[in-house]
Amino acid sequence: MNNAFVNLLVRWLILALGVVLAEKLVPGISCDNGLTLAVVVLLLSFCNVVLKPLLLLFTLPFIVLSLGLGIWVINAALFYLVGRLVDGFQVAGFGSALLGALIVSVTNMILSRAMMPPRKPPGSPRREAKRDDVIDI
């Protein structure tokens, strides 16, 4: 199996867990069944790949002035948009979308960092590369 494909599946599972947590914790968010959840995850992934970079580009001054909180608003807008597009996935209002986007983002951040391979400590011995042909000035 391809490592990139496994990484994509893991990211989708993390996103699905975030959406389920948002559904359980935020009163205005509901999802009917597992198939609807899969569609929501695929559509959120698509929006994050296609729409989010464009929105970040166009709202860059707002993001800078708000010290990065504009990214949270963009995530909430995409979450709300998916709630409007997918039958069986309801987001009651923009406030629910803000809380849902926050939960999904925090879940994604925590689990993505937990899945990363550990870094080597700074004092660990490194293997020296062969430096025969390097000219230092």
MIPA-570978 format. One record per atom (N, C-alpha, C): residue number from 1; residue in one letter; atom name; x, y, z. Coordinates in pm, 1 decimal, always signed. Atoms other than C-alpha are relative to their C-alpha. Layout:
# residues N
PT  resi  resn  name         x         y         z
PT   NUM     a    CA         X         Y         Z
...
***
This chain:
# residues 137
PT  resi  resn  name         x         y         z
PT     1     m     N     +82.9    -117.7      +0.0
PT     1     m    CA      +0.0      +0.0      +0.0
PT     1     m     C     +87.6    +124.5      +0.0
PT     2     n     N     -76.0    -123.1     +11.6
PT     2     n    CA    +118.3    +350.3     -75.0
PT     2     n     C      -6.7     +78.6    +130.5
PT     3     n     N      -5.8     -75.5    -124.2
PT     3     n    CA    +230.6    +558.4    +223.1
PT     3     n     C     -84.9    +126.7      -7.5
PT     4     a     N     +81.1    -120.3     +16.2
PT     4     a    CA     +60.3    +871.2     +84.7
PT     4     a     C    -148.6     -33.2     +14.1
PT     5     f     N    +139.6     +41.1     -11.5
PT     5     f    CA    -268.7    +682.8     +58.8
PT     5     f     C     -37.0     -28.0    +145.7
PT     6     v     N     +24.2     +27.3    -142.4
PT     6     v    CA    -239.6    +563.7    +420.0
PT     6     v     C      -8.3    +131.3     +77.9
PT     7     n     N      +4.8    -131.2     -65.4
PT     7     n    CA    -164.4    +921.2    +530.8
PT     7     n     C    -131.9     +70.9     -26.4
PT     8     l     N    +128.1     -61.0     +34.0
PT     8     l    CA    -474.4   +1043.8    +347.5
PT     8     l     C    -113.6     -63.6     +79.7
PT     9     l     N    +103.7     +68.5     -78.0
PT     9     l    CA    -690.9    +779.5    +514.9
PT     9     l     C      +5.6     +38.3    +147.3
PT    10     v     N     -14.6     -40.0    -140.5
PT    10     v    CA    -550.3    +870.0    +857.0
PT    10     v     C     -52.5    +141.6     +19.3
PT    11     r     N     +50.8    -137.8     -10.9
PT    11     r    CA    -622.7   +1239.8    +795.1
PT    11     r     C    -153.3      +3.1      -7.4
PT    12     w     N    +145.9      +5.9      +8.8
PT    12     w    CA    -979.3   +1154.7    +691.3
PT    12     w     C     -60.4     -55.5    +128.5
PT    13     l     N     +50.6     +55.3    -126.1
PT    13     l    CA   -1026.0    +943.9   +1004.7
PT    13     l     C      +8.5    +102.8    +112.6
PT    14     i     N     -13.3    -104.9    -100.7
PT    14     i    CA    -895.5   +1228.4   +1221.6
PT    14     i     C    -107.4    +106.3     -20.7
PT    15     l     N    +104.5     -97.9     +30.2
PT    15     l    CA   -1131.2   +1471.0   +1046.5
PT    15     l     C    -137.5     -53.8     +38.2
PT    16     a     N    +128.6     +61.1     -36.4
PT    16     a    CA   -1421.9   +1228.9   +1092.5
PT    16     a     C     -17.7      -1.0    +151.2
PT    17     l     N      +7.5      -2.8    -145.8
PT    17     l    CA   -1341.5   +1201.1   +1463.3
PT    17     l     C     -30.0    +140.7     +49.6
PT    18     g     N     +26.9    -138.7     -37.4
PT    18     g    CA   -1336.3   +1580.2   +1489.3
PT    18     g     C    -144.5     +39.9     -26.1
PT    19     v     N    +139.7     -31.8     +31.9
PT    19     v    CA   -1675.2   +1609.2   +1318.8
PT    19     v     C     -94.3     -70.7     +97.6
PT    20     v     N     +83.4     +73.1     -96.5
PT    20     v    CA   -1822.5   +1340.2   +1547.0
PT    20     v     C      +6.3     +67.3    +136.9
PT    21     l     N     -11.6     -71.0    -127.8
PT    21     l    CA   -1684.7   +1519.7   +1854.6
PT    21     l     C     -77.7    +131.0      -2.3
PT    22     a     N     +75.4    -124.6     +12.6
PT    22     a    CA   -1829.5   +1848.3   +1728.5
PT    22     a     C    -150.1     -27.1      +6.4
PT    23     e     N    +141.9     +36.6      -3.7
PT    23     e    CA   -2162.9   +1676.3   +1676.3
PT    23     e     C     -45.5     -30.4    +142.8
PT    24     k     N     +36.8     +38.1    -136.7
PT    24     k    CA   -2160.7   +1537.9   +2031.2
PT    24     k     C      +5.3    +118.0     +97.0
PT    25     l     N     -22.0    -107.1     -96.7
PT    25     l    CA   -2040.3   +1857.7   +2201.9
PT    25     l     C     -77.3    +128.6     -29.1
PT    26     v     N     +68.4    -124.2     +37.0
PT    26     v    CA   -2216.0   +2136.4   +2008.8
PT    26     v     C    -146.6     -30.9     -26.6
PT    27     p     N    +142.8     +31.7     +16.3
PT    27     p    CA   -2596.9   +2141.9   +2036.5
PT    27     p     C     -56.4     +24.0    -139.6
PT    28     g     N     +58.9     -32.6    +129.3
PT    28     g    CA   -2657.5   +2290.3   +1689.7
PT    28     g     C     +51.6     -82.0    -116.6
PT    29     i     N     -56.2     +80.6    +107.6
PT    29     i    CA   -2468.2   +2025.9   +1491.2
PT    29     i     C     -52.3    -141.9     +12.0
PT    30     s     N     +47.4    +138.6      -0.9
PT    30     s    CA   -2618.0   +1691.4   +1391.6
PT    30     s     C     +31.1     -66.0    -133.7
PT    31     c     N     -30.5     +80.0    +117.8
PT    31     c    CA   -2532.0   +1415.0   +1148.1
PT    31     c     C     -85.4    -125.3      +6.7
PT    32     d     N     +96.3    +109.7      -1.4
PT    32     d    CA   -2780.0   +1145.6   +1046.7
PT    32     d     C     +64.1    -137.7     +11.0
PT    33     n     N     -55.8    +135.6      +1.4
PT    33     n    CA   -2561.4    +842.5    +970.6
PT    33     n     C    +145.6      +1.9     -45.9
PT    34     g     N    -140.3     +12.6     +37.7
PT    34     g    CA   -2216.6    +713.5    +878.8
PT    34     g     C     +27.9     +39.4    -143.4
PT    35     l     N     -18.6     -39.1    +139.9
PT    35     l    CA   -2263.2    +763.9    +505.6
PT    35     l     C      +2.6    +152.1     -13.2
PT    36     t     N      +1.1    -146.9      -0.1
PT    36     t    CA   -2349.6   +1128.4    +565.1
PT    36     t     C    +131.0     +53.0     +55.4
PT    37     l     N    -127.7     -40.8     -58.2
PT    37     l    CA   -2040.2   +1158.9    +784.3
PT    37     l     C    +112.5     -14.5    -101.9
PT    38     a     N    -103.1     +20.2    +102.6
PT    38     a    CA   -1824.6   +1017.1    +503.3
PT    38     a     C      -7.5    +108.6    -106.5
PT    39     v     N     +16.6    -106.6     +99.6
PT    39     v    CA   -1970.6   +1268.2    +256.5
PT    39     v     C     +48.1    +132.8     +56.8
PT    40     v     N     -43.6    -124.0     -65.2
PT    40     v    CA   -1909.7   +1551.6    +505.9
PT    40     v     C    +152.5      +6.5      +3.4
PT    41     v     N    -146.8      +3.1      -7.6
PT    41     v    CA   -1546.5   +1445.0    +553.1
PT    41     v     C     +60.8     +23.4    -137.7
PT    42     l     N     -52.7     -19.2    +135.5
PT    42     l    CA   -1485.6   +1423.1    +177.6
PT    42     l     C     -20.2    +143.2     -48.5
PT    43     l     N     +27.8    -136.6     +44.0
PT    43     l    CA   -1650.4   +1759.8    +112.2
PT    43     l     C     +82.7    +101.2     +78.6
PT    44     l     N     -86.1     -89.0     -78.5
PT    44     l    CA   -1464.0   +1929.1    +399.1
PT    44     l     C    +144.3      -7.3     -48.8
PT    45     s     N    -135.5     +15.4     +53.4
PT    45     s    CA   -1137.0   +1787.3    +264.8
PT    45     s     C     +14.2     +72.6    -132.7
PT    46     f     N      -2.4     -67.9    +129.2
PT    46     f    CA   -1219.9   +1913.0     -83.5
PT    46     f     C      +1.7    +151.7     +18.5
PT    47     c     N      +4.4    -144.7     -26.0
PT    47     c    CA   -1307.6   +2259.5     +50.8
PT    47     c     C    +132.2     +50.3     +56.6
PT    48     n     N    -127.9     -40.7     -57.5
PT    48     n    CA    -984.7   +2271.2    +251.5
PT    48     n     C    +111.2      +2.4    -103.8
PT    49     v     N    -102.6      +3.6    +103.5
PT    49     v    CA    -781.9   +2186.6     -57.6
PT    49     v     C     -23.9    +106.7    -105.8
PT    50     v     N     +29.9     -88.5    +112.5
PT    50     v    CA    -960.8   +2405.4    -314.7
PT    50     v     C     -37.5    +141.1     +45.7
PT    51     l     N     +51.4    -132.0     -36.4
PT    51     l    CA   -1147.7   +2691.3    -144.6
PT    51     l     C     +84.1     +71.8    +105.0
PT    52     k     N     -69.4     -64.8    -110.6
PT    52     k    CA    -943.2   +2754.9    +168.9
PT    52     k     C    +121.9     +81.4     -44.1
PT    53     p     N    -112.9     -84.9     +42.3
PT    53     p    CA    -622.9   +2870.8      -7.9
PT    53     p     C     -44.2    +129.9     -66.8
PT    54     l     N     +50.7    -122.2     +63.1
PT    54     l    CA    -825.1   +3117.5    -216.1
PT    54     l     C     -54.6     +97.1    +103.6
PT    55     l     N     +53.2     -86.3    -105.1
PT    55     l    CA   -1007.5   +3248.9     +88.9
PT    55     l     C    +111.9     +59.7     +85.2
PT    56     l     N    -114.2     -51.9     -76.3
PT    56     l    CA    -678.8   +3281.9    +277.6
PT    56     l     C     +69.7    +111.8     -76.3
PT    57     l     N     -65.3    -101.6     +81.3
PT    57     l    CA    -530.9   +3479.5      -9.7
PT    57     l     C     -79.7    +130.1      -0.9
PT    58     f     N     +82.3    -119.9      +9.8
PT    58     f    CA    -823.9   +3718.6     -40.6
PT    58     f     C     -23.6     +68.8    +133.9
PT    59     t     N     +25.2     -59.0    -130.8
PT    59     t    CA    -864.1   +3772.4    +333.4
PT    59     t     C    +128.2     +18.3     +80.8
PT    60     l     N    -127.6     -10.9     -69.4
PT    60     l    CA    -494.9   +3801.0    +417.7
PT    60     l     C     +10.5    +125.2     +88.4
PT    61     p     N      -7.4    -116.2     -90.9
PT    61     p    CA    -519.4   +4160.7    +551.4
PT    61     p     C     -85.1     -19.1    +126.2
PT    62     f     N     +84.7     +26.8    -116.2
PT    62     f    CA    -807.9   +4057.6    +780.6
PT    62     f     C     +65.8    -100.5     +93.6
PT    63     i     N     -66.5    +101.2     -82.0
PT    63     i    CA    -612.1   +3754.4    +900.7
PT    63     i     C    +115.3     +62.5     +77.8
PT    64     v     N    -111.6     -65.4     -67.4
PT    64     v    CA    -308.6   +3969.2    +980.4
PT    64     v     C     -50.6     +93.7    +108.6
PT    65     l     N     +53.7     -94.1     -99.1
PT    65     l    CA    -515.6   +4235.0   +1158.1
PT    65     l     C     -64.9     -70.6    +118.4
PT    66     s     N     +64.3     +74.0    -109.0
PT    66     s    CA    -701.3   +3973.3   +1361.9
PT    66     s     C     +96.1     -96.8     +68.8
PT    67     l     N    -104.1     +84.1     -59.2
PT    67     l    CA    -372.3   +3801.3   +1454.6
PT    67     l     C     -27.4    -149.7     -18.9
PT    68     g     N     +21.9    +139.8     +34.3
PT    68     g    CA    -473.4   +3476.9   +1286.4
PT    68     g     C    -138.4     -53.1     +30.8
PT    69     l     N    +134.4     +48.5     -31.2
PT    69     l    CA    -827.8   +3449.8   +1420.6
PT    69     l     C     -89.6      -6.5    -123.5
PT    70     g     N     +75.8      +5.9    +124.5
PT    70     g    CA    -954.4   +3506.8   +1066.8
PT    70     g     C      +0.1    -139.7     -60.6
PT    71     i     N      -5.5    +137.7     +50.8
PT    71     i    CA    -843.7   +3152.5    +982.3
PT    71     i     C    -110.0     -83.0     +64.9
PT    72     w     N    +107.9     +69.7     -70.4
PT    72     w    CA   -1087.2   +3024.1   +1245.6
PT    72     w     C    -135.0     +35.5     -62.6
PT    73     v     N    +125.0     -43.2     +64.3
PT    73     v    CA   -1365.4   +3228.8   +1081.3
PT    73     v     C     -14.2     -67.4    -137.1
PT    74     i     N      +4.9     +67.2    +130.5
PT    74     i    CA   -1273.7   +3081.8    +740.3
PT    74     i     C     -35.8    -147.3     +18.5
PT    75     n     N     +34.1    +139.8     -28.0
PT    75     n    CA   -1283.3   +2728.2    +885.6
PT    75     n     C    -147.7     -13.7     +35.9
PT    76     a     N    +141.2      +4.3     -37.2
PT    76     a    CA   -1623.7   +2804.9   +1037.9
PT    76     a     C     -89.2     +21.6    -122.0
PT    77     a     N     +79.5     -24.0    +120.8
PT    77     a    CA   -1752.3   +2940.2    +706.3
PT    77     a     C      -4.5    -124.9     -87.7
PT    78     l     N      -1.4    +123.7     +78.3
PT    78     l    CA   -1643.3   +2621.6    +528.0
PT    78     l     C     -83.6    -108.5     +67.6
PT    79     f     N     +80.0     +96.1     -76.1
PT    79     f    CA   -1799.5   +2409.6    +804.1
PT    79     f     C    -149.4     +29.0     -19.7
PT    80     y     N    +139.6     -40.2     +20.3
PT    80     y    CA   -2125.5   +2606.2    +769.9
PT    80     y     C     -44.4     -29.5    -143.2
PT    81     l     N     +31.5     +27.3    +140.0
PT    81     l    CA   -2113.5   +2573.8    +389.0
PT    81     l     C     -27.6    -148.3     -21.2
PT    82     v     N     +20.8    +144.5     +13.2
PT    82     v    CA   -2078.7   +2196.1    +413.4
PT    82     v     C    -132.3     -39.2     +66.0
PT    83     g     N    +128.2     +26.6     -65.3
PT    83     g    CA   -2372.2   +2194.4    +656.0
PT    83     g     C    -118.7     +36.8     -86.8
PT    84     r     N    +107.8     -39.5     +91.2
PT    84     r    CA   -2582.0   +2371.8    +394.5
PT    84     r     C      -7.2     -89.7    -123.7
PT    85     l     N      -3.7     +78.2    +123.5
PT    85     l    CA   -2471.9   +2147.5    +105.8
PT    85     l     C     -39.5    -146.2     +18.9
PT    86     v     N     +20.2    +143.9     -20.1
PT    86     v    CA   -2503.3   +1799.5    +261.0
PT    86     v     C    -131.9     -23.8     +72.5
PT    87     d     N    +124.5     +39.0     -65.3
PT    87     d    CA   -2847.8   +1661.0    +334.5
PT    87     d     C     +32.1     -99.8    +111.0
PT    88     g     N     -25.3     +88.1    -112.2
PT    88     g    CA   -2848.1   +1494.6    +674.9
PT    88     g     C    +107.3     +51.3     +94.2
PT    89     f     N     -98.5     -64.1     -86.8
PT    89     f    CA   -2575.5   +1718.4    +820.6
PT    89     f     C     -47.0    +143.1     +22.7
PT    90     q     N     +56.6    -129.9     -30.5
PT    90     q    CA   -2720.5   +2019.0    +996.3
PT    90     q     C     +94.1     +79.6     +90.8
PT    91     v     N     -70.2     -96.1     -84.1
PT    91     v    CA   -2535.2   +2320.5   +1134.9
PT    91     v     C     -99.3    +113.3     +21.2
PT    92     a     N    +110.4     -90.3     -30.3
PT    92     a    CA   -2788.4   +2543.0   +1312.5
PT    92     a     C     +30.1    +144.8     -37.3
PT    93     g     N     -33.3    -138.4     +29.0
PT    93     g    CA   -2606.9   +2873.6   +1270.4
PT    93     g     C    +150.1     +18.6      -2.9
PT    94     f     N    -143.0     -25.5     +10.5
PT    94     f    CA   -2273.5   +3043.9   +1239.4
PT    94     f     C     +70.9     -17.7    +134.1
PT    95     g     N     -58.2     +24.4    -131.9
PT    95     g    CA   -2215.3   +3024.4   +1615.1
PT    95     g     C     +32.7    -147.7     +20.3
PT    96     s     N     -26.2    +143.9      -6.3
PT    96     s    CA   -2247.3   +2647.8   +1599.9
PT    96     s     C    +115.7     -38.1     -91.6
PT    97     a     N    -109.5     +26.5     +92.9
PT    97     a    CA   -2014.8   +2647.5   +1299.7
PT    97     a     C    +134.0     +43.8     +59.9
PT    98     l     N    -123.6     -45.5     -65.4
PT    98     l    CA   -1757.0   +2849.8   +1497.6
PT    98     l     C     +47.9    -101.7    +102.8
PT    99     l     N     -38.3     +98.5    -100.7
PT    99     l    CA   -1762.2   +2602.9   +1785.4
PT    99     l     C     +39.8    -132.8     -64.1
PT   100     g     N     -32.1    +123.8     +69.4
PT   100     g    CA   -1763.8   +2303.8   +1551.4
PT   100     g     C    +135.6      +6.7     -68.2
PT   101     a     N    -129.9     -16.1     +65.9
PT   101     a    CA   -1469.4   +2439.1   +1351.9
PT   101     a     C    +112.8      +1.4    +102.2
PT   102     l     N    -101.3      -1.3    -105.2
PT   102     l    CA   -1280.1   +2501.3   +1674.5
PT   102     l     C     +29.4    -141.4     +49.7
PT   103     i     N     -17.8    +137.6     -47.2
PT   103     i    CA   -1337.8   +2144.2   +1793.9
PT   103     i     C     +71.4     -84.8    -104.7
PT   104     v     N     -64.2     +76.3    +107.3
PT   104     v    CA   -1241.1   +1996.7   +1456.3
PT   104     v     C    +147.0     +40.2     -12.7
PT   105     s     N    -138.2     -46.3     +12.8
PT   105     s    CA    -926.6   +2212.6   +1439.0
PT   105     s     C     +87.4     -48.6    +115.1
PT   106     v     N     -77.9     +43.6    -116.0
PT   106     v    CA    -813.0   +2129.1   +1793.2
PT   106     v     C     +22.2    -151.5      -4.8
PT   107     t     N     -13.6    +144.9     +13.0
PT   107     t    CA    -880.8   +1758.4   +1739.0
PT   107     t     C    +103.6     -35.1    -105.9
PT   108     n     N     -95.0     +24.0    +108.3
PT   108     n    CA    -689.3   +1767.4   +1411.5
PT   108     n     C    +142.4     +32.3     +45.0
PT   109     m     N    -133.2     -39.2     -43.9
PT   109     m    CA    -395.8   +1950.3   +1570.6
PT   109     m     C     +57.5    -101.1     +99.7
PT   110     i     N     -48.9     +92.2    -103.6
PT   110     i    CA    -368.1   +1717.6   +1872.3
PT   110     i     C     +32.9    -136.5     -58.5
PT   111     l     N     -22.8    +134.6     +53.1
PT   111     l    CA    -404.3   +1390.5   +1683.1
PT   111     l     C    +107.4      -2.7    -108.8
PT   112     s     N    -105.6      -3.8    +101.7
PT   112     s    CA    -180.8   +1496.9   +1393.2
PT   112     s     C    +136.7      +6.4     +65.3
PT   113     r     N    -128.4      -6.4     -70.7
PT   113     r    CA     +96.7   +1586.6   +1636.6
PT   113     r     C     +29.9    -131.0     +71.3
PT   114     a     N     -21.9    +127.8     -68.2
PT   114     a    CA     +46.8   +1261.3   +1825.5
PT   114     a     C     +42.2    -108.2     -98.6
PT   115     m     N     -32.2    +101.0    +100.9
PT   115     m    CA     +81.4   +1063.1   +1501.1
PT   115     m     C    +136.3     +23.2     -64.8
PT   116     m     N    -130.5     -28.6     +60.4
PT   116     m    CA    +408.2   +1232.4   +1397.2
PT   116     m     C    +107.8     -85.6     +65.2
PT   117     p     N    -110.0     +76.0     -60.4
PT   117     p    CA    +725.5   +1030.3   +1445.5
PT   117     p     C     +78.8     +90.1     +94.4
PT   118     p     N     -73.2     -83.6     -95.9
PT   118     p    CA    +933.3   +1146.9   +1741.5
PT   118     p     C    +125.8     +59.5     -62.3
PT   119     r     N    -121.5     -65.5     +47.3
PT   119     r    CA   +1209.9   +1394.9   +1675.6
PT   119     r     C    +118.1     -47.7     +82.6
PT   120     k     N    -119.9     +37.6     -72.5
PT   120     k    CA   +1565.4   +1314.5   +1770.0
PT   120     k     C     +39.7    +114.0     +92.6
PT   121     p     N     -43.4    -106.6     -90.5
PT   121     p    CA   +1695.2   +1502.6   +2072.8
PT   121     p     C    +119.3     +74.7     -56.8
PT   122     p     N    -106.4     -80.3     +58.9
PT   122     p    CA   +1936.6   +1785.4   +1994.5
PT   122     p     C    +140.7     -51.3     +30.9
PT   123     g     N    -132.8     +45.6     -36.3
PT   123     g    CA   +2230.2   +1619.4   +2171.9
PT   123     g     C     +35.6    -137.1     -53.1
PT   124     s     N     -27.1    +135.7     +48.4
PT   124     s    CA   +2204.8   +1284.9   +1992.5
PT   124     s     C    +109.3      +3.0    -106.4
PT   125     p     N    -108.8      +1.9     +99.0
PT   125     p    CA   +2506.7   +1183.9   +1785.5
PT   125     p     C     -55.4     -17.1    -140.5
PT   126     r     N     +41.4      +7.8    +140.3
PT   126     r    CA   +2465.5   +1235.9   +1416.4
PT   126     r     C    +108.7     -70.2     -79.0
PT   127     r     N     -95.9     +64.2     +88.3
PT   127     r    CA   +2626.8   +1035.3   +1147.6
PT   127     r     C     +58.3    +107.3     -91.4
PT   128     e     N     -65.5    -100.6     +82.7
PT   128     e    CA   +2880.2   +1252.6    +974.2
PT   128     e     C      -3.3     -42.1    -146.0
PT   129     a     N      -0.2     +25.6    +144.2
PT   129     a    CA   +2844.4   +1279.2    +601.2
PT   129     a     C    +142.1     +11.8     -52.7
PT   130     k     N    -130.7      -6.5     +63.3
PT   130     k    CA   +3141.9   +1232.3    +377.7
PT   130     k     C     +17.1    +139.2     -58.0
PT   131     r     N     -16.2    -139.8     +37.3
PT   131     r    CA   +3278.4   +1582.8    +323.9
PT   131     r     C    +126.0     +20.2     -84.5
PT   132     d     N    -121.9     -11.7     +79.0
PT   132     d    CA   +3558.0   +1520.1     +73.3
PT   132     d     C      -3.6    +112.5    -101.9
PT   133     d     N      +5.5     -93.5    +110.2
PT   133     d    CA   +3434.8   +1743.1    -203.5
PT   133     d     C     -65.1    +133.9     +35.9
PT   134     v     N     +62.1    -125.3     -41.6
PT   134     v    CA   +3291.6   +2032.2      +1.0
PT   134     v     C    +108.5    +101.3     +29.5
PT   135     i     N     -96.3    -108.4     -22.3
PT   135     i    CA   +3482.2   +2359.7      -5.7
PT   135     i     C     -66.4    +101.3     +92.0
PT   136     d     N     +50.6     -98.9     -93.6
PT   136     d    CA   +3420.4   +2576.8    +298.2
PT   136     d     C     +75.7    +129.2     -17.0
PT   137     i     N     -64.9    -130.6     +15.4
PT   137     i    CA   +3488.2   +2944.2    +263.6
PT   137     i     C     -17.3     +78.4    +128.0
***
